[in-house]
Every structure is written in C-alpha cells, then in structure tokens.
C-alpha cells in the first residue's frame, strides 16, 4: 500500500490534534464554568485590517481544556493560537471577560521555515459565566 508522506504543517496539526484529544473537556476540568462565548478577529501581521472574525458559543461538554484556535494562514507551519493558559488563568480568577491579543509564532510556509515568521494576529474576547 502506498503511504503519502505528510508535510510539516500536517505533521504539526496531527500532533496538536492528539494533544487536544487527550485533554479533558472544559466541562470536566472546570465544573463551575457554565458558558463560554468566544469572539476572535484575525489580523494581518501589521494588525490594521481585520481579515476575518468569528463568534461562537463553546459547547463545554465537547470542547477540550487545551483550547486553541488555528492560524488563518493556509500555509502556516507550527503556528496557531493556544489560549489554554489564558483561559485557565481567567477561570481561576473567576473573571467574566478576558480580552487579549496573540501573535502566531509559526513559519509563513514550509519553504520559509526558519526564515520568515507568520506573525498573524488574533485579537480575542472570552465571555464566561459560572
């Protein structure tokens, strides 16, 4: 049987998916958390123009405690946005809103690995209720 070699992006995403799948659900890890609403805007590296925005209510029974959002750049390798620590900290404080910004630290593409960072920006707001 012919097996196709995965590229660096697919290998990275597969590792992240395994890591996420192994984590408990948000409902299991944070029993007092009743709801989580996410609003996130993707910005080009310059940070001036919002390229895309998403808003969703998180299903706490299905979403995992390792809480990450994919980078919008189709060619980005080893990037994405991991909000796990930020989410844990805000839940520990029992805060109701967390806003922030993360920069993708991945590489712009597999041909530019070790040369050019992706640097896309995620501006987010998490609204929580307990």
Phi and psi in radians as a Rosetta constraint file:
Dihedral C 1 N 2 CA 2 C 2 CIRCULARHARMONIC -1.430 0.35
Dihedral N 2 CA 2 C 2 N 3 CIRCULARHARMONIC 2.205 0.35
Dihedral C 2 N 3 CA 3 C 3 CIRCULARHARMONIC -1.988 0.35
Dihedral N 3 CA 3 C 3 N 4 CIRCULARHARMONIC 2.383 0.35
Dihedral C 3 N 4 CA 4 C 4 CIRCULARHARMONIC -1.573 0.35
Dihedral N 4 CA 4 C 4 N 5 CIRCULARHARMONIC 2.319 0.35
Dihedral C 4 N 5 CA 5 C 5 CIRCULARHARMONIC -1.299 0.35
Dihedral N 5 CA 5 C 5 N 6 CIRCULARHARMONIC 2.293 0.35
Dihedral C 5 N 6 CA 6 C 6 CIRCULARHARMONIC -1.377 0.35
Dihedral N 6 CA 6 C 6 N 7 CIRCULARHARMONIC 2.600 0.35
Dihedral C 6 N 7 CA 7 C 7 CIRCULARHARMONIC -1.438 0.35
Dihedral N 7 CA 7 C 7 N 8 CIRCULARHARMONIC 3.016 0.35
Dihedral C 7 N 8 CA 8 C 8 CIRCULARHARMONIC -1.055 0.35
Dihedral N 8 CA 8 C 8 N 9 CIRCULARHARMONIC -0.614 0.35
Dihedral C 8 N 9 CA 9 C 9 CIRCULARHARMONIC -1.159 0.35
Dihedral N 9 CA 9 C 9 N 10 CIRCULARHARMONIC -0.838 0.35
Dihedral C 9 N 10 CA 10 C 10 CIRCULARHARMONIC -1.126 0.35
Dihedral N 10 CA 10 C 10 N 11 CIRCULARHARMONIC -0.686 0.35
Dihedral C 10 N 11 CA 11 C 11 CIRCULARHARMONIC -1.096 0.35
Dihedral N 11 CA 11 C 11 N 12 CIRCULARHARMONIC -0.785 0.35
Dihedral C 11 N 12 CA 12 C 12 CIRCULARHARMONIC -1.092 0.35
Dihedral N 12 CA 12 C 12 N 13 CIRCULARHARMONIC -0.834 0.35
Dihedral C 12 N 13 CA 13 C 13 CIRCULARHARMONIC -1.080 0.35
Dihedral N 13 CA 13 C 13 N 14 CIRCULARHARMONIC -0.677 0.35
Dihedral C 13 N 14 CA 14 C 14 CIRCULARHARMONIC -1.097 0.35
Dihedral N 14 CA 14 C 14 N 15 CIRCULARHARMONIC -0.768 0.35
Dihedral C 14 N 15 CA 15 C 15 CIRCULARHARMONIC -1.071 0.35
Dihedral N 15 CA 15 C 15 N 16 CIRCULARHARMONIC -0.730 0.35
Dihedral C 15 N 16 CA 16 C 16 CIRCULARHARMONIC -1.156 0.35
Dihedral N 16 CA 16 C 16 N 17 CIRCULARHARMONIC -0.706 0.35
Dihedral C 16 N 17 CA 17 C 17 CIRCULARHARMONIC -1.102 0.35
Dihedral N 17 CA 17 C 17 N 18 CIRCULARHARMONIC -0.666 0.35
Dihedral C 17 N 18 CA 18 C 18 CIRCULARHARMONIC -1.143 0.35
Dihedral N 18 CA 18 C 18 N 19 CIRCULARHARMONIC -0.759 0.35
Dihedral C 18 N 19 CA 19 C 19 CIRCULARHARMONIC -1.077 0.35
Dihedral N 19 CA 19 C 19 N 20 CIRCULARHARMONIC -0.783 0.35
Dihedral C 19 N 20 CA 20 C 20 CIRCULARHARMONIC -1.139 0.35
Dihedral N 20 CA 20 C 20 N 21 CIRCULARHARMONIC -0.812 0.35
Dihedral C 20 N 21 CA 21 C 21 CIRCULARHARMONIC -1.051 0.35
Dihedral N 21 CA 21 C 21 N 22 CIRCULARHARMONIC -0.551 0.35
Dihedral C 21 N 22 CA 22 C 22 CIRCULARHARMONIC -1.346 0.35
Dihedral N 22 CA 22 C 22 N 23 CIRCULARHARMONIC -0.225 0.35
Dihedral C 22 N 23 CA 23 C 23 CIRCULARHARMONIC -1.488 0.35
Dihedral N 23 CA 23 C 23 N 24 CIRCULARHARMONIC 2.724 0.35
Dihedral C 23 N 24 CA 24 C 24 CIRCULARHARMONIC -1.258 0.35
Dihedral N 24 CA 24 C 24 N 25 CIRCULARHARMONIC 2.875 0.35
Dihedral C 24 N 25 CA 25 C 25 CIRCULARHARMONIC -1.208 0.35
Dihedral N 25 CA 25 C 25 N 26 CIRCULARHARMONIC 2.806 0.35
Dihedral C 25 N 26 CA 26 C 26 CIRCULARHARMONIC -1.073 0.35
Dihedral N 26 CA 26 C 26 N 27 CIRCULARHARMONIC -0.666 0.35
Dihedral C 26 N 27 CA 27 C 27 CIRCULARHARMONIC -1.094 0.35
Dihedral N 27 CA 27 C 27 N 28 CIRCULARHARMONIC -0.687 0.35
Dihedral C 27 N 28 CA 28 C 28 CIRCULARHARMONIC -1.277 0.35
Dihedral N 28 CA 28 C 28 N 29 CIRCULARHARMONIC -0.757 0.35
Dihedral C 28 N 29 CA 29 C 29 CIRCULARHARMONIC -1.299 0.35
Dihedral N 29 CA 29 C 29 N 30 CIRCULARHARMONIC -0.650 0.35
Dihedral C 29 N 30 CA 30 C 30 CIRCULARHARMONIC -2.136 0.35
Dihedral N 30 CA 30 C 30 N 31 CIRCULARHARMONIC 1.324 0.35
Dihedral C 30 N 31 CA 31 C 31 CIRCULARHARMONIC -1.011 0.35
Dihedral N 31 CA 31 C 31 N 32 CIRCULARHARMONIC -0.486 0.35
Dihedral C 31 N 32 CA 32 C 32 CIRCULARHARMONIC -1.463 0.35
Dihedral N 32 CA 32 C 32 N 33 CIRCULARHARMONIC -0.248 0.35
Dihedral C 32 N 33 CA 33 C 33 CIRCULARHARMONIC -1.254 0.35
Dihedral N 33 CA 33 C 33 N 34 CIRCULARHARMONIC 2.176 0.35
Dihedral C 33 N 34 CA 34 C 34 CIRCULARHARMONIC -1.791 0.35
Dihedral N 34 CA 34 C 34 N 35 CIRCULARHARMONIC -0.560 0.35
Dihedral C 34 N 35 CA 35 C 35 CIRCULARHARMONIC -2.719 0.35
Dihedral N 35 CA 35 C 35 N 36 CIRCULARHARMONIC 2.694 0.35
Dihedral C 35 N 36 CA 36 C 36 CIRCULARHARMONIC -2.510 0.35
Dihedral N 36 CA 36 C 36 N 37 CIRCULARHARMONIC 2.158 0.35
Dihedral C 36 N 37 CA 37 C 37 CIRCULARHARMONIC -2.051 0.35
Dihedral N 37 CA 37 C 37 N 38 CIRCULARHARMONIC 2.301 0.35
Dihedral C 37 N 38 CA 38 C 38 CIRCULARHARMONIC -1.997 0.35
Dihedral N 38 CA 38 C 38 N 39 CIRCULARHARMONIC 2.304 0.35
Dihedral C 38 N 39 CA 39 C 39 CIRCULARHARMONIC -2.162 0.35
Dihedral N 39 CA 39 C 39 N 40 CIRCULARHARMONIC 2.206 0.35
Dihedral C 39 N 40 CA 40 C 40 CIRCULARHARMONIC -2.442 0.35
Dihedral N 40 CA 40 C 40 N 41 CIRCULARHARMONIC 2.411 0.35
Dihedral C 40 N 41 CA 41 C 41 CIRCULARHARMONIC -2.096 0.35
Dihedral N 41 CA 41 C 41 N 42 CIRCULARHARMONIC 2.321 0.35
Dihedral C 41 N 42 CA 42 C 42 CIRCULARHARMONIC -1.645 0.35
Dihedral N 42 CA 42 C 42 N 43 CIRCULARHARMONIC 2.276 0.35
Dihedral C 42 N 43 CA 43 C 43 CIRCULARHARMONIC -2.175 0.35
Dihedral N 43 CA 43 C 43 N 44 CIRCULARHARMONIC 2.539 0.35
Dihedral C 43 N 44 CA 44 C 44 CIRCULARHARMONIC -1.092 0.35
Dihedral N 44 CA 44 C 44 N 45 CIRCULARHARMONIC 2.841 0.35
Dihedral C 44 N 45 CA 45 C 45 CIRCULARHARMONIC -0.886 0.35
Dihedral N 45 CA 45 C 45 N 46 CIRCULARHARMONIC -0.524 0.35
Dihedral C 45 N 46 CA 46 C 46 CIRCULARHARMONIC -1.259 0.35
Dihedral N 46 CA 46 C 46 N 47 CIRCULARHARMONIC -0.367 0.35
Dihedral C 46 N 47 CA 47 C 47 CIRCULARHARMONIC 1.357 0.35
Dihedral N 47 CA 47 C 47 N 48 CIRCULARHARMONIC 0.232 0.35
Dihedral C 47 N 48 CA 48 C 48 CIRCULARHARMONIC -1.664 0.35
Dihedral N 48 CA 48 C 48 N 49 CIRCULARHARMONIC -0.630 0.35
Dihedral C 48 N 49 CA 49 C 49 CIRCULARHARMONIC -2.007 0.35
Dihedral N 49 CA 49 C 49 N 50 CIRCULARHARMONIC 2.201 0.35
Dihedral C 49 N 50 CA 50 C 50 CIRCULARHARMONIC -1.349 0.35
Dihedral N 50 CA 50 C 50 N 51 CIRCULARHARMONIC 2.051 0.35
Dihedral C 50 N 51 CA 51 C 51 CIRCULARHARMONIC -1.452 0.35
Dihedral N 51 CA 51 C 51 N 52 CIRCULARHARMONIC -0.533 0.35
Dihedral C 51 N 52 CA 52 C 52 CIRCULARHARMONIC -2.857 0.35
Dihedral N 52 CA 52 C 52 N 53 CIRCULARHARMONIC 2.586 0.35
Dihedral C 52 N 53 CA 53 C 53 CIRCULARHARMONIC -2.355 0.35
Dihedral N 53 CA 53 C 53 N 54 CIRCULARHARMONIC 2.540 0.35
Dihedral C 53 N 54 CA 54 C 54 CIRCULARHARMONIC -2.339 0.35
Dihedral N 54 CA 54 C 54 N 55 CIRCULARHARMONIC 2.564 0.35
Dihedral C 54 N 55 CA 55 C 55 CIRCULARHARMONIC -2.398 0.35
Dihedral N 55 CA 55 C 55 N 56 CIRCULARHARMONIC 2.271 0.35
Dihedral C 55 N 56 CA 56 C 56 CIRCULARHARMONIC -2.714 0.35
Dihedral N 56 CA 56 C 56 N 57 CIRCULARHARMONIC 2.689 0.35
Dihedral C 56 N 57 CA 57 C 57 CIRCULARHARMONIC -1.604 0.35
Dihedral N 57 CA 57 C 57 N 58 CIRCULARHARMONIC 2.189 0.35
Dihedral C 57 N 58 CA 58 C 58 CIRCULARHARMONIC -1.397 0.35
Dihedral N 58 CA 58 C 58 N 59 CIRCULARHARMONIC 2.313 0.35
Dihedral C 58 N 59 CA 59 C 59 CIRCULARHARMONIC -1.437 0.35
Dihedral N 59 CA 59 C 59 N 60 CIRCULARHARMONIC 1.821 0.35
Dihedral C 59 N 60 CA 60 C 60 CIRCULARHARMONIC -1.128 0.35
Dihedral N 60 CA 60 C 60 N 61 CIRCULARHARMONIC -0.434 0.35
Dihedral C 60 N 61 CA 61 C 61 CIRCULARHARMONIC -1.335 0.35
Dihedral N 61 CA 61 C 61 N 62 CIRCULARHARMONIC -0.418 0.35
Dihedral C 61 N 62 CA 62 C 62 CIRCULARHARMONIC -1.872 0.35
Dihedral N 62 CA 62 C 62 N 63 CIRCULARHARMONIC -0.569 0.35
Dihedral C 62 N 63 CA 63 C 63 CIRCULARHARMONIC -1.200 0.35
Dihedral N 63 CA 63 C 63 N 64 CIRCULARHARMONIC 2.560 0.35
Dihedral C 63 N 64 CA 64 C 64 CIRCULARHARMONIC -1.713 0.35
Dihedral N 64 CA 64 C 64 N 65 CIRCULARHARMONIC 2.749 0.35
Dihedral C 64 N 65 CA 65 C 65 CIRCULARHARMONIC -1.177 0.35
Dihedral N 65 CA 65 C 65 N 66 CIRCULARHARMONIC -0.463 0.35
Dihedral C 65 N 66 CA 66 C 66 CIRCULARHARMONIC -1.441 0.35
Dihedral N 66 CA 66 C 66 N 67 CIRCULARHARMONIC 1.865 0.35
Dihedral C 66 N 67 CA 67 C 67 CIRCULARHARMONIC -1.908 0.35
Dihedral N 67 CA 67 C 67 N 68 CIRCULARHARMONIC 1.858 0.35
Dihedral C 67 N 68 CA 68 C 68 CIRCULARHARMONIC -2.335 0.35
Dihedral N 68 CA 68 C 68 N 69 CIRCULARHARMONIC 2.708 0.35
Dihedral C 68 N 69 CA 69 C 69 CIRCULARHARMONIC -2.191 0.35
Dihedral N 69 CA 69 C 69 N 70 CIRCULARHARMONIC 2.325 0.35
Dihedral C 69 N 70 CA 70 C 70 CIRCULARHARMONIC -1.167 0.35
Dihedral N 70 CA 70 C 70 N 71 CIRCULARHARMONIC 2.579 0.35
Dihedral C 70 N 71 CA 71 C 71 CIRCULARHARMONIC -1.201 0.35
Dihedral N 71 CA 71 C 71 N 72 CIRCULARHARMONIC 2.491 0.35
Dihedral C 71 N 72 CA 72 C 72 CIRCULARHARMONIC -1.326 0.35
Dihedral N 72 CA 72 C 72 N 73 CIRCULARHARMONIC -0.199 0.35
Dihedral C 72 N 73 CA 73 C 73 CIRCULARHARMONIC -1.378 0.35
Dihedral N 73 CA 73 C 73 N 74 CIRCULARHARMONIC 2.067 0.35
Dihedral C 73 N 74 CA 74 C 74 CIRCULARHARMONIC -1.069 0.35
Dihedral N 74 CA 74 C 74 N 75 CIRCULARHARMONIC -0.469 0.35
Dihedral C 74 N 75 CA 75 C 75 CIRCULARHARMONIC -1.740 0.35
Dihedral N 75 CA 75 C 75 N 76 CIRCULARHARMONIC -0.055 0.35
Dihedral C 75 N 76 CA 76 C 76 CIRCULARHARMONIC -1.022 0.35
Dihedral N 76 CA 76 C 76 N 77 CIRCULARHARMONIC 2.361 0.35
Dihedral C 76 N 77 CA 77 C 77 CIRCULARHARMONIC -2.108 0.35
Dihedral N 77 CA 77 C 77 N 78 CIRCULARHARMONIC 2.255 0.35
Dihedral C 77 N 78 CA 78 C 78 CIRCULARHARMONIC 1.119 0.35
Dihedral N 78 CA 78 C 78 N 79 CIRCULARHARMONIC 0.574 0.35
Dihedral C 78 N 79 CA 79 C 79 CIRCULARHARMONIC -1.915 0.35
Dihedral N 79 CA 79 C 79 N 80 CIRCULARHARMONIC -2.284 0.35
Dihedral C 79 N 80 CA 80 C 80 CIRCULARHARMONIC 1.456 0.35
Dihedral N 80 CA 80 C 80 N 81 CIRCULARHARMONIC 3.106 0.35
Dihedral C 80 N 81 CA 81 C 81 CIRCULARHARMONIC -2.179 0.35
Dihedral N 81 CA 81 C 81 N 82 CIRCULARHARMONIC 2.046 0.35
Dihedral C 81 N 82 CA 82 C 82 CIRCULARHARMONIC -1.807 0.35
Dihedral N 82 CA 82 C 82 N 83 CIRCULARHARMONIC 1.996 0.35
Dihedral C 82 N 83 CA 83 C 83 CIRCULARHARMONIC -1.788 0.35
Dihedral N 83 CA 83 C 83 N 84 CIRCULARHARMONIC 0.241 0.35
Dihedral C 83 N 84 CA 84 C 84 CIRCULARHARMONIC -1.015 0.35
Dihedral N 84 CA 84 C 84 N 85 CIRCULARHARMONIC -0.878 0.35
Dihedral C 84 N 85 CA 85 C 85 CIRCULARHARMONIC -1.170 0.35
Dihedral N 85 CA 85 C 85 N 86 CIRCULARHARMONIC -0.714 0.35
Dihedral C 85 N 86 CA 86 C 86 CIRCULARHARMONIC -1.108 0.35
Dihedral N 86 CA 86 C 86 N 87 CIRCULARHARMONIC -0.748 0.35
Dihedral C 86 N 87 CA 87 C 87 CIRCULARHARMONIC -1.137 0.35
Dihedral N 87 CA 87 C 87 N 88 CIRCULARHARMONIC -0.775 0.35
Dihedral C 87 N 88 CA 88 C 88 CIRCULARHARMONIC -1.056 0.35
Dihedral N 88 CA 88 C 88 N 89 CIRCULARHARMONIC -0.743 0.35
Dihedral C 88 N 89 CA 89 C 89 CIRCULARHARMONIC -1.135 0.35
Dihedral N 89 CA 89 C 89 N 90 CIRCULARHARMONIC -0.747 0.35
Dihedral C 89 N 90 CA 90 C 90 CIRCULARHARMONIC -1.207 0.35
Dihedral N 90 CA 90 C 90 N 91 CIRCULARHARMONIC -0.611 0.35
Dihedral C 90 N 91 CA 91 C 91 CIRCULARHARMONIC -1.199 0.35
Dihedral N 91 CA 91 C 91 N 92 CIRCULARHARMONIC -0.702 0.35
Dihedral C 91 N 92 CA 92 C 92 CIRCULARHARMONIC -1.036 0.35
Dihedral N 92 CA 92 C 92 N 93 CIRCULARHARMONIC -0.683 0.35
Dihedral C 92 N 93 CA 93 C 93 CIRCULARHARMONIC -1.413 0.35
Dihedral N 93 CA 93 C 93 N 94 CIRCULARHARMONIC -0.166 0.35
Dihedral C 93 N 94 CA 94 C 94 CIRCULARHARMONIC 0.995 0.35
Dihedral N 94 CA 94 C 94 N 95 CIRCULARHARMONIC 0.599 0.35
Dihedral C 94 N 95 CA 95 C 95 CIRCULARHARMONIC -1.297 0.35
Dihedral N 95 CA 95 C 95 N 96 CIRCULARHARMONIC 2.752 0.35
Dihedral C 95 N 96 CA 96 C 96 CIRCULARHARMONIC -1.770 0.35
Dihedral N 96 CA 96 C 96 N 97 CIRCULARHARMONIC -0.327 0.35
Dihedral C 96 N 97 CA 97 C 97 CIRCULARHARMONIC -2.455 0.35
Dihedral N 97 CA 97 C 97 N 98 CIRCULARHARMONIC 2.409 0.35
Dihedral C 97 N 98 CA 98 C 98 CIRCULARHARMONIC -2.342 0.35
Dihedral N 98 CA 98 C 98 N 99 CIRCULARHARMONIC 2.191 0.35
Dihedral C 98 N 99 CA 99 C 99 CIRCULARHARMONIC -2.117 0.35
Dihedral N 99 CA 99 C 99 N 100 CIRCULARHARMONIC 2.556 0.35
Dihedral C 99 N 100 CA 100 C 100 CIRCULARHARMONIC -2.999 0.35
Dihedral N 100 CA 100 C 100 N 101 CIRCULARHARMONIC -3.013 0.35
Dihedral C 100 N 101 CA 101 C 101 CIRCULARHARMONIC -2.509 0.35
Dihedral N 101 CA 101 C 101 N 102 CIRCULARHARMONIC 2.363 0.35
Dihedral C 101 N 102 CA 102 C 102 CIRCULARHARMONIC -2.204 0.35
Dihedral N 102 CA 102 C 102 N 103 CIRCULARHARMONIC 2.571 0.35
Dihedral C 102 N 103 CA 103 C 103 CIRCULARHARMONIC -1.919 0.35
Dihedral N 103 CA 103 C 103 N 104 CIRCULARHARMONIC 2.316 0.35
Dihedral C 103 N 104 CA 104 C 104 CIRCULARHARMONIC -1.219 0.35
Dihedral N 104 CA 104 C 104 N 105 CIRCULARHARMONIC 2.181 0.35
Dihedral C 104 N 105 CA 105 C 105 CIRCULARHARMONIC -1.728 0.35
Dihedral N 105 CA 105 C 105 N 106 CIRCULARHARMONIC 0.238 0.35
Dihedral C 105 N 106 CA 106 C 106 CIRCULARHARMONIC -1.341 0.35
Dihedral N 106 CA 106 C 106 N 107 CIRCULARHARMONIC -3.105 0.35
Dihedral C 106 N 107 CA 107 C 107 CIRCULARHARMONIC -1.724 0.35
Dihedral N 107 CA 107 C 107 N 108 CIRCULARHARMONIC 2.522 0.35
Dihedral C 107 N 108 CA 108 C 108 CIRCULARHARMONIC -0.986 0.35
Dihedral N 108 CA 108 C 108 N 109 CIRCULARHARMONIC -0.628 0.35
Dihedral C 108 N 109 CA 109 C 109 CIRCULARHARMONIC -2.865 0.35
Dihedral N 109 CA 109 C 109 N 110 CIRCULARHARMONIC 2.967 0.35
Dihedral C 109 N 110 CA 110 C 110 CIRCULARHARMONIC -1.150 0.35
Dihedral N 110 CA 110 C 110 N 111 CIRCULARHARMONIC -0.496 0.35
Dihedral C 110 N 111 CA 111 C 111 CIRCULARHARMONIC -1.367 0.35
Dihedral N 111 CA 111 C 111 N 112 CIRCULARHARMONIC -0.275 0.35
Dihedral C 111 N 112 CA 112 C 112 CIRCULARHARMONIC -1.906 0.35
Dihedral N 112 CA 112 C 112 N 113 CIRCULARHARMONIC 0.243 0.35
Dihedral C 112 N 113 CA 113 C 113 CIRCULARHARMONIC -1.045 0.35
Dihedral N 113 CA 113 C 113 N 114 CIRCULARHARMONIC 2.443 0.35
Dihedral C 113 N 114 CA 114 C 114 CIRCULARHARMONIC 1.209 0.35
Dihedral N 114 CA 114 C 114 N 115 CIRCULARHARMONIC 0.138 0.35
Dihedral C 114 N 115 CA 115 C 115 CIRCULARHARMONIC -2.160 0.35
Dihedral N 115 CA 115 C 115 N 116 CIRCULARHARMONIC -0.894 0.35
Dihedral C 115 N 116 CA 116 C 116 CIRCULARHARMONIC -2.266 0.35
Dihedral N 116 CA 116 C 116 N 117 CIRCULARHARMONIC 2.092 0.35
Dihedral C 116 N 117 CA 117 C 117 CIRCULARHARMONIC -1.285 0.35
Dihedral N 117 CA 117 C 117 N 118 CIRCULARHARMONIC 2.680 0.35
Dihedral C 117 N 118 CA 118 C 118 CIRCULARHARMONIC -1.203 0.35
Dihedral N 118 CA 118 C 118 N 119 CIRCULARHARMONIC -0.967 0.35
Dihedral C 118 N 119 CA 119 C 119 CIRCULARHARMONIC 1.097 0.35
Dihedral N 119 CA 119 C 119 N 120 CIRCULARHARMONIC 0.294 0.35
Dihedral C 119 N 120 CA 120 C 120 CIRCULARHARMONIC -1.137 0.35
Dihedral N 120 CA 120 C 120 N 121 CIRCULARHARMONIC 2.702 0.35
Dihedral C 120 N 121 CA 121 C 121 CIRCULARHARMONIC -2.026 0.35
Dihedral N 121 CA 121 C 121 N 122 CIRCULARHARMONIC 2.422 0.35
Dihedral C 121 N 122 CA 122 C 122 CIRCULARHARMONIC -2.015 0.35
Dihedral N 122 CA 122 C 122 N 123 CIRCULARHARMONIC 2.089 0.35
Dihedral C 122 N 123 CA 123 C 123 CIRCULARHARMONIC -1.855 0.35
Dihedral N 123 CA 123 C 123 N 124 CIRCULARHARMONIC 2.207 0.35
Dihedral C 123 N 124 CA 124 C 124 CIRCULARHARMONIC -2.303 0.35
Dihedral N 124 CA 124 C 124 N 125 CIRCULARHARMONIC 2.767 0.35
Dihedral C 124 N 125 CA 125 C 125 CIRCULARHARMONIC -2.422 0.35
Dihedral N 125 CA 125 C 125 N 126 CIRCULARHARMONIC 2.251 0.35
Dihedral C 125 N 126 CA 126 C 126 CIRCULARHARMONIC -1.945 0.35
Dihedral N 126 CA 126 C 126 N 127 CIRCULARHARMONIC 2.237 0.35
Dihedral C 126 N 127 CA 127 C 127 CIRCULARHARMONIC -1.980 0.35
Dihedral N 127 CA 127 C 127 N 128 CIRCULARHARMONIC 2.174 0.35
Dihedral C 127 N 128 CA 128 C 128 CIRCULARHARMONIC -2.103 0.35
Dihedral N 128 CA 128 C 128 N 129 CIRCULARHARMONIC 2.614 0.35
Dihedral C 128 N 129 CA 129 C 129 CIRCULARHARMONIC -2.362 0.35
Dihedral N 129 CA 129 C 129 N 130 CIRCULARHARMONIC 2.615 0.35
